[in-house]
Amino acid sequence: MPYLKMIRQAALGAAVCAALLQAPLFPAAVRAAEPPLQQEITDTADTTAAAAEETPAVIDHSAEYKPVVNEFLKEGEGRPASETVPKTVPKYTGEDRKAENELLKLNKNYAKEKTAARKARAAAEKERAEIREKKQASRTTYSLTLDTDKYQQQTLQVNGSAVTFRAYEGLPYAARPYAPEYQKLNLYVPDAYFHGGSVNGYTAETAPIFMPNNVGGYMPGDAATPSETSRHGGANAVLRALSRGCVVAAPAIRGRTLQDANGYYVGKAPALIVDYKAAVRYVRLLRDKGLLPAGDTDRIVASGTSAGGALAALLGATGNSRDYQGYLKDIGAAKERDDIFAVQAYCPITNLDNADMAYEWMFNGIPMADKKPVRELPSGASSDGKIQLPPEAGGVVKPLTEQQRKASAKLKESFATYLNDLNLKDGKGNILNVATDGSGLFKEYIEGKYIEAAQAALDNGTRLGNPDWLTVSGSKVVFMDTVKYANAVKRLKSVPAFDSFDLSSGENSEFGDAETDRRHFTWYSLVESGELNLPDPDTEKAEDEKAALAWRLAEVKPQERLALRKAQIEKEKKQEALPTFQHVATPQVIKMMNPMYYIGTPDAGTAPYWRIRHGVLDRDTALAVPAILALKLENEGARVDFQAVWGYGHDGDYDLDQLFDWIDASIQDQENKKDVPVASQKRI
């Protein structure tokens, strides 16, 4: 019998006896006699599978008798387990019971106080609203209709060709407007549609409806009118649209500076987008009533520049969202859909609650330059051969202050977190990320947009002027340096660019309310402004983590928990007592002014077609802002034509022929491809 087999059978017999007698097994003998199992397998070549099956396994209890050695302890450290003092649980005393009861009572009372405080704030706001409503009760009520017999027939010239159309102007699109002089639109219809004719292949039933806005800087925007002249020469967008067969519905829109007779502001956010939506609903109401002379209301195209571009994007992203329903009802908007077909957004000043970070990602640490004098650039560098530099006294570059440099660095670093959380992808499926130093695939994507713009200009015969931030090899633009670009063009705006610490920006004014002219719309700027003496967010986070750790350590000490909770409640009460609503816009209003929160969500219908343009010399917002918008739309399945344009700054309507070609192509694309995503058709 092999050696291992003899030992195992002896061990088995001993185990049986030990079990019967409840005596300890003789592990020492086994350890002395039995070699390691792996060694025995190696040395005993004649052990067969049959022998293995008939040999019962032996349990090795040797580890139970070996001292535990901690190899990570240095010599002299630690102590044997036999010397370890067991942890004792403190006795539960009467004071502990009293502390726990007091803690329960404290939490219950505090919950009641918070509920009462919320009700008090709601009651106070309701009272203020009721006072406003009483003062504004005299608002005139208008009928949302159209007298098709009341129009003016006009004829204007586009490139030497006559364009005849009927003009229906000053049509109220809100039954109970706060600013009747603005909450109205102009409707223009090609005359051919009244005689069974067609224009550019469109008929009265198929014509797209072009809906431009004239908003800039979130100021009130007048209703656009046809004109044979424009700042870029030739007919303006309205007249060009008519010449291309579009029906034009051009709304006037409230803005941030409007006040009523009682001194209340009536154009603060979200008034502008509410008006734009009301105009869309009015046009659809006319169609349902059989009063719309011509136009396909499923082919509405919004267009705007700067803040107007932001509004066009917001209109296209938020179709039929219920977030706006209360505001639309308040002004007496029609109960119709407000989704649209397409968007043209020139240099949109949008995504405002994240735009400061994007601006510093591009212009971190770059000084501001004077707007005077105008610097001459090589021919073809801009629409007029010039570029306007930012306004500062003295005609010199103004360096950033220490506070501004620190804020710029902080905002740049924060941009990486925001951008990476979006999980945006390019056309090849690559995730466009950003490191805290600003590098990454998203940076390469942005550089690619500038290279594309320069290449398009070069292919078109434009002289680029040898900027030091571009590398051209032969007839190809091969490299772009964003750091040199930022140093060359300089920054236009201070730090932060949009949510100013001193509330001086137009966007701060946009986010005011009926009784407050200016408010912040980011927590960062509110904290840094010092208006409410709020703690630094990083410090606050560290303190919260420290408090959470202290709570865990005190989980068996009721008296300590009581003290910690009292301190926490005291801190919360101080924070809740701060009049933050007077200093920062509500999260809901901030959301309602940013299309990024709606694209691809089930709450809103997104327009299927988008055309976004941003001038290479534009420093009113960073190219990253429209790029993020375009990428988000593409990732959600929209058809997006996004380009940076060489030679232009913060501008729009400079490529109207291409714009209307794109509208024609988009309509043809939708007719050819039945899988094109469409906005929700649900009627509100």
ZAMARGU-4260 file (C-alpha; in steps of 0.2 Angstrom, whole numbers, plus 5000, padded with zeros to 4 digits):
<rodrens>
0) 5000/5000/5000 | 5007/5017/4996 | 5014/5028/5010 | 5000/5042/5008 | 4986/5029/5007
5) 4992/5021/5024 | 4993/5038/5032 | 4976/5043/5026 | 4968/5027/5032 | 4976/5029/5049
10) 4970/5047/5050 | 4952/5042/5045 | 4951/5029/5059 | 4957/5041/5072 | 4944/5054/5066
15) 4930/5041/5068 | 4936/5037/5086 | 4938/5055/5090 | 4921/5058/5084 | 4914/5044/5095
20) 4924/5049/5110 | 4922/5068/5107 | 4941/5069/5109 | 4953/5080/5100 | 4961/5073/5084
25) 4979/5071/5084 | 4984/5084/5072 | 5002/5084/5078 | 5005/5067/5072 | 4997/5070/5055
30) 5007/5086/5052 | 5023/5076/5056 | 5020/5061/5045 | 5011/5069/5030 | 5021/5078/5017
35) 5012/5092/5007 | 4999/5086/4995 | 5007/5093/4979 | 5023/5085/4984 | 5015/5068/4986
40) 5006/5069/4969 | 5023/5073/4961 | 5033/5059/4970 | 5020/5046/4968 | 5018/5042/4950
45) 5009/5026/4952 | 4994/5034/4960 | 4979/5030/4949 | 4962/5038/4947 | 4954/5022/4955
50) 4965/5023/4970 | 4961/5042/4972 | 4942/5038/4972 | 4944/5025/4986 | 4955/5036/4996
55) 4944/5048/5007 | 4950/5066/5009 | 4959/5072/5025 | 4954/5089/5032 | 4970/5099/5037
60) 4967/5107/5054 | 4985/5112/5055 | 4981/5131/5052 | 4971/5131/5068 | 4986/5128/5078
65) 4998/5139/5069 | 5001/5157/5076 | 4995/5171/5064 | 5009/5181/5057 | 5005/5199/5050
70) 5019/5201/5037 | 5015/5220/5036 | 5019/5224/5054 | 5036/5230/5058 | 5047/5221/5071
75) 5040/5226/5088 | 5023/5231/5082 | 5006/5223/5086 | 5003/5210/5099 | 4996/5192/5100
80) 4978/5190/5098 | 4977/5183/5116 | 4982/5200/5122 | 4969/5210/5112 | 4956/5219/5123
85) 4938/5216/5116 | 4929/5232/5112 | 4916/5236/5125 | 4899/5244/5122 | 4896/5259/5133
90) 4882/5257/5145 | 4865/5264/5140 | 4861/5277/5154 | 4846/5287/5158 | 4855/5302/5151
95) 4857/5293/5134 | 4838/5289/5134 | 4834/5307/5138 | 4846/5313/5124 | 4837/5301/5111
100) 4820/5307/5116 | 4826/5325/5114 | 4833/5321/5097 | 4817/5313/5091 | 4807/5328/5097
105) 4820/5340/5090 | 4818/5332/5072 | 4799/5332/5073 | 4798/5350/5078 | 4811/5355/5065
110) 4801/5346/5052 | 4786/5356/5057 | 4796/5373/5057 | 4802/5369/5039 | 4785/5365/5033
115) 4778/5381/5041 | 4792/5391/5033 | 4789/5384/5016 | 4770/5388/5018 | 4774/5406/5024
120) 4786/5409/5009 | 4773/5402/4997 | 4759/5413/5005 | 4770/5428/5004 | 4774/5425/4986
125) 4755/5422/4982 | 4751/5438/4991 | 4764/5448/4980 | 4757/5439/4965 | 4739/5444/4970
130) 4744/5462/4972 | 4752/5462/4955 | 4737/5454/4947 | 4725/5466/4955 | 4736/5480/4948
135) 4737/5472/4931 | 4719/5467/4930 | 4716/5481/4918 | 4725/5471/4904 | 4716/5473/4888
140) 4709/5456/4881 | 4711/5453/4862 | 4703/5442/4850 | 4715/5429/4842 | 4709/5430/4825
145) 4713/5437/4808 | 4703/5448/4796 | 4709/5441/4779 | 4701/5456/4770 | 4713/5468/4780
150) 4730/5468/4772 | 4742/5479/4762 | 4748/5473/4745 | 4767/5477/4743 | 4780/5474/4729
155) 4799/5475/4733 | 4814/5471/4723 | 4826/5456/4726 | 4841/5455/4715 | 4831/5465/4702
160) 4816/5454/4703 | 4799/5460/4709 | 4792/5451/4724 | 4773/5454/4728 | 4765/5449/4744
165) 4751/5453/4756 | 4755/5460/4773 | 4745/5457/4788 | 4753/5467/4802 | 4751/5470/4821
170) 4741/5454/4824 | 4740/5450/4843 | 4746/5432/4847 | 4741/5433/4866 | 4723/5436/4872
175) 4729/5444/4888 | 4746/5452/4884 | 4757/5461/4897 | 4765/5472/4883 | 4752/5473/4868
180) 4765/5483/4858 | 4776/5468/4858 | 4765/5453/4859 | 4760/5454/4841 | 4766/5448/4825
185) 4767/5452/4806 | 4761/5440/4793 | 4767/5441/4775 | 4761/5429/4761 | 4767/5428/4743
190) 4754/5435/4732 | 4755/5420/4720 | 4747/5409/4733 | 4730/5418/4732 | 4729/5414/4714
195) 4733/5396/4714 | 4751/5399/4709 | 4768/5392/4716 | 4784/5400/4721 | 4801/5390/4721
200) 4790/5374/4719 | 4779/5378/4734 | 4761/5380/4735 | 4749/5388/4747 | 4747/5371/4756
205) 4766/5366/4756 | 4775/5383/4759 | 4787/5383/4774 | 4783/5396/4787 | 4799/5407/4791
210) 4798/5414/4809 | 4813/5425/4813 | 4815/5435/4828 | 4824/5452/4831 | 4829/5449/4848
215) 4847/5454/4853 | 4855/5455/4871 | 4838/5448/4878 | 4831/5465/4875 | 4814/5468/4867
220) 4813/5463/4849 | 4802/5472/4836 | 4793/5462/4823 | 4803/5460/4808 | 4797/5468/4791
225) 4803/5466/4773 | 4817/5477/4767 | 4827/5479/4751 | 4842/5483/4761 | 4851/5475/4776
230) 4868/5477/4785 | 4875/5464/4774 | 4869/5472/4758 | 4854/5467/4748 | 4837/5462/4754
235) 4834/5456/4772 | 4829/5439/4778 | 4811/5442/4778 | 4810/5448/4759 | 4822/5434/4754
240) 4811/5422/4762 | 4796/5428/4753 | 4806/5428/4736 | 4810/5409/4740 | 4791/5405/4743
245) 4791/5405/4762 | 4776/5412/4772 | 4784/5424/4785 | 4777/5425/4803 | 4788/5438/4812
250) 4784/5440/4830 | 4789/5455/4841 | 4795/5448/4858 | 4796/5455/4876 | 4813/5458/4883
255) 4822/5461/4900 | 4820/5480/4901 | 4801/5481/4899 | 4790/5488/4913 | 4772/5490/4914
260) 4763/5506/4921 | 4764/5499/4939 | 4783/5498/4938 | 4783/5479/4937 | 4795/5470/4925
265) 4786/5461/4912 | 4799/5454/4900 | 4811/5444/4912 | 4814/5426/4909 | 4805/5416/4903
270) 4794/5429/4895 | 4804/5429/4878 | 4802/5411/4875 | 4784/5411/4881 | 4780/5424/4868
275) 4789/5414/4854 | 4779/5399/4859 | 4763/5409/4859 | 4767/5415/4841 | 4769/5398/4835
280) 4752/5393/4843 | 4743/5408/4836 | 4749/5403/4818 | 4742/5385/4821 | 4726/5392/4828
285) 4723/5402/4812 | 4726/5386/4802 | 4713/5377/4812 | 4700/5391/4810 | 4704/5391/4791
290) 4710/5409/4792 | 4729/5406/4788 | 4730/5412/4770 | 4745/5400/4766 | 4758/5390/4774
295) 4762/5372/4781 | 4762/5373/4800 | 4772/5357/4801 | 4786/5366/4792 | 4789/5381/4804
300) 4807/5387/4804 | 4814/5398/4818 | 4828/5410/4815 | 4838/5422/4826 | 4855/5429/4830
305) 4864/5431/4847 | 4851/5430/4861 | 4838/5428/4846 | 4848/5413/4841 | 4847/5406/4858
310) 4828/5409/4858 | 4827/5400/4841 | 4836/5385/4849 | 4826/5385/4864 | 4810/5385/4854
315) 4816/5371/4844 | 4821/5361/4859 | 4806/5363/4870 | 4791/5359/4859 | 4775/5356/4869
320) 4784/5355/4886 | 4772/5357/4900 | 4785/5368/4910 | 4779/5383/4900 | 4760/5379/4901
325) 4756/5390/4916 | 4765/5405/4908 | 4756/5403/4891 | 4739/5401/4900 | 4743/5417/4909
330) 4745/5427/4893 | 4730/5419/4885 | 4740/5409/4872 | 4730/5398/4860 | 4728/5379/4866
335) 4739/5373/4851 | 4755/5364/4848 | 4772/5374/4849 | 4784/5362/4841 | 4793/5367/4825
340) 4802/5359/4810 | 4819/5368/4810 | 4830/5380/4818 | 4843/5393/4811 | 4854/5399/4826
345) 4867/5412/4822 | 4880/5413/4837 | 4867/5408/4850 | 4871/5416/4867 | 4864/5400/4876
350) 4867/5387/4889 | 4870/5402/4901 | 4872/5393/4917 | 4887/5384/4910 | 4893/5397/4898
355) 4905/5405/4910 | 4915/5389/4911 | 4915/5387/4893 | 4922/5405/4890 | 4936/5402/4903
360) 4940/5386/4895 | 4944/5396/4879 | 4950/5412/4886 | 4958/5407/4903 | 4970/5421/4909
365) 4969/5431/4893 | 4968/5449/4895 | 4954/5461/4888 | 4959/5472/4874 | 4952/5490/4870
370) 4939/5492/4857 | 4947/5508/4851 | 4955/5510/4839 | 4948/5497/4826 | 4962/5486/4820
375) 4964/5483/4802 | 4965/5465/4796 | 4970/5458/4779 | 4956/5458/4766 | 4944/5444/4768
380) 4947/5442/4787 | 4930/5449/4791 | 4914/5455/4782 | 4922/5472/4781 | 4940/5469/4783
385) 4940/5474/4801 | 4938/5467/4818 | 4931/5476/4833 | 4941/5473/4849 | 4933/5474/4867
390) 4929/5491/4875 | 4942/5497/4888 | 4948/5515/4892 | 4965/5520/4887 | 4967/5510/4871
395) 4978/5497/4879 | 4976/5479/4884 | 4969/5478/4902 | 4976/5463/4912 | 4965/5453/4923
400) 4964/5456/4942 | 4970/5443/4954 | 4952/5439/4958 | 4948/5437/4940 | 4963/5426/4937
405) 4958/5414/4951 | 4940/5414/4945 | 4946/5411/4927 | 4956/5396/4933 | 4942/5389/4944
410) 4929/5390/4930 | 4941/5382/4917 | 4943/5368/4929 | 4925/5366/4932 | 4921/5365/4913
415) 4929/5348/4912 | 4917/5341/4925 | 4902/5348/4915 | 4908/5343/4898 | 4913/5325/4903
420) 4896/5322/4912 | 4887/5326/4895 | 4896/5311/4887 | 4895/5319/4870 | 4901/5309/4855
425) 4908/5313/4838 | 4902/5305/4822 | 4914/5291/4824 | 4907/5287/4842 | 4922/5294/4851
430) 4918/5302/4868 | 4924/5320/4867 | 4931/5323/4884 | 4942/5337/4892 | 4955/5336/4905
435) 4956/5349/4919 | 4970/5357/4910 | 4959/5360/4895 | 4966/5346/4883 | 4957/5331/4876
440) 4947/5326/4861 | 4934/5340/4863 | 4948/5352/4861 | 4953/5343/4845 | 4935/5344/4839
445) 4934/5363/4842 | 4951/5365/4833 | 4944/5355/4819 | 4930/5367/4817 | 4942/5382/4815
450) 4952/5372/4803 | 4937/5368/4793 | 4932/5386/4792 | 4949/5392/4787 | 4950/5378/4773
455) 4933/5383/4766 | 4938/5401/4765 | 4955/5396/4757 | 4946/5385/4744 | 4934/5400/4741
460) 4949/5411/4736 | 4950/5421/4752 | 4967/5426/4759 | 4968/5421/4777 | 4981/5434/4782
465) 4994/5422/4790 | 4987/5422/4808 | 5000/5414/4819 | 4987/5402/4826 | 4985/5393/4810
470) 4997/5382/4800 | 4995/5381/4781 | 5004/5369/4771 | 5002/5372/4752 | 4984/5374/4750
475) 4979/5364/4765 | 4976/5370/4783 | 4984/5357/4794 | 4984/5364/4812 | 4976/5376/4824
480) 4982/5382/4841 | 4968/5387/4852 | 4980/5396/4865 | 4988/5407/4851 | 4971/5410/4844
485) 4965/5417/4861 | 4980/5427/4863 | 4978/5434/4846 | 4960/5439/4847 | 4959/5443/4866
490) 4944/5441/4876 | 4929/5452/4874 | 4921/5450/4891 | 4926/5451/4909 | 4927/5436/4922
495) 4914/5429/4923 | 4908/5433/4906 | 4889/5431/4909 | 4885/5429/4927 | 4895/5444/4933
500) 4900/5446/4951 | 4893/5463/4951 | 4877/5459/4942 | 4882/5471/4928 | 4879/5459/4913
505) 4863/5459/4902 | 4861/5441/4907 | 4860/5446/4925 | 4846/5458/4920 | 4837/5444/4910
510) 4836/5433/4925 | 4827/5446/4936 | 4809/5445/4941 | 4794/5456/4941 | 4801/5466/4956
515) 4820/5463/4955 | 4830/5470/4940 | 4845/5459/4941 | 4849/5442/4949 | 4863/5429/4948
520) 4859/5412/4939 | 4874/5402/4945 | 4878/5398/4963 | 4897/5400/4960 | 4894/5419/4955
525) 4882/5421/4970 | 4895/5414/4982 | 4910/5424/4975 | 4900/5440/4974 | 4899/5441/4993
530) 4882/5448/4993 | 4876/5435/5006 | 4892/5430/5014 | 4890/5412/5009 | 4904/5399/5012
535) 4915/5393/4998 | 4907/5378/4990 | 4923/5368/4993 | 4924/5373/5011 | 4906/5369/5013
540) 4908/5351/5005 | 4923/5348/5017 | 4913/5353/5032 | 4898/5342/5027 | 4910/5327/5025
545) 4917/5331/5042 | 4900/5332/5050 | 4895/5316/5042 | 4910/5307/5048 | 4907/5314/5066
550) 4889/5307/5065 | 4895/5290/5060 | 4908/5289/5075 | 4894/5295/5087 | 4881/5283/5082
555) 4881/5274/5098 | 4883/5290/5108 | 4865/5298/5109 | 4871/5314/5118 | 4885/5317/5105
560) 4872/5314/5091 | 4860/5327/5099 | 4874/5340/5100 | 4879/5337/5081 | 4860/5338/5076
565) 4858/5354/5085 | 4873/5362/5076 | 4867/5356/5059 | 4849/5363/5062 | 4857/5379/5067
570) 4867/5380/5052 | 4852/5376/5040 | 4841/5389/5049 | 4854/5402/5045 | 4855/5397/5027
575) 4836/5396/5025 | 4835/5414/5033 | 4845/5421/5019 | 4835/5430/5005 | 4842/5420/4991
580) 4827/5422/4980 | 4831/5440/4979 | 4849/5437/4973 | 4848/5421/4962 | 4835/5415/4949
585) 4825/5399/4953 | 4831/5383/4946 | 4815/5381/4936 | 4817/5397/4927 | 4836/5394/4924
590) 4831/5377/4916 | 4817/5385/4905 | 4830/5396/4897 | 4842/5382/4892 | 4838/5370/4878
595) 4851/5358/4884 | 4839/5352/4898 | 4826/5347/4885 | 4834/5339/4870 | 4831/5321/4869
600) 4819/5321/4884 | 4801/5313/4884 | 4794/5330/4890 | 4798/5340/4874 | 4798/5337/4855
605) 4814/5343/4847 | 4815/5350/4830 | 4822/5337/4818 | 4833/5350/4808 | 4846/5362/4814
610) 4858/5374/4806 | 4870/5383/4818 | 4883/5396/4813 | 4897/5404/4824 | 4909/5417/4817
615) 4928/5412/4819 | 4931/5430/4826 | 4916/5429/4838 | 4921/5431/4856 | 4904/5435/4864
620) 4903/5417/4868 | 4915/5403/4866 | 4913/5391/4851 | 4912/5377/4864 | 4894/5383/4868
625) 4886/5381/4851 | 4897/5365/4848 | 4890/5357/4864 | 4872/5361/4858 | 4876/5354/4840
630) 4884/5338/4847 | 4869/5335/4859 | 4857/5337/4845 | 4867/5325/4834 | 4868/5312/4848
635) 4849/5313/4850 | 4846/5310/4831 | 4843/5327/4824 | 4850/5332/4807 | 4863/5346/4811
640) 4873/5357/4800 | 4885/5366/4812 | 4900/5376/4806 | 4912/5390/4811 | 4912/5404/4798
645) 4928/5412/4793 | 4929/5431/4792 | 4914/5434/4804 | 4912/5439/4822 | 4896/5440/4832
650) 4884/5442/4817 | 4870/5433/4808 | 4860/5433/4791 | 4876/5435/4781 | 4873/5419/4771
655) 4854/5420/4767 | 4855/5411/4750 | 4863/5396/4759 | 4851/5397/4773 | 4836/5395/4761
660) 4845/5382/4751 | 4846/5372/4767 | 4828/5375/4771 | 4823/5368/4754 | 4835/5353/4756
665) 4828/5349/4773 | 4811/5348/4767 | 4816/5337/4753 | 4826/5326/4765 | 4811/5324/4776
670) 4800/5319/4761 | 4813/5307/4755 | 4817/5299/4772 | 4802/5293/4782 | 4813/5290/4797
675) 4817/5308/4801 | 4813/5311/4819 | 4798/5323/4822 | 4792/5333/4836 | 4778/5327/4847
680) 4761/5330/4839 | 4752/5330/4855 | 4741/5345/4857 | 4742/5354/4874
</rodrens>
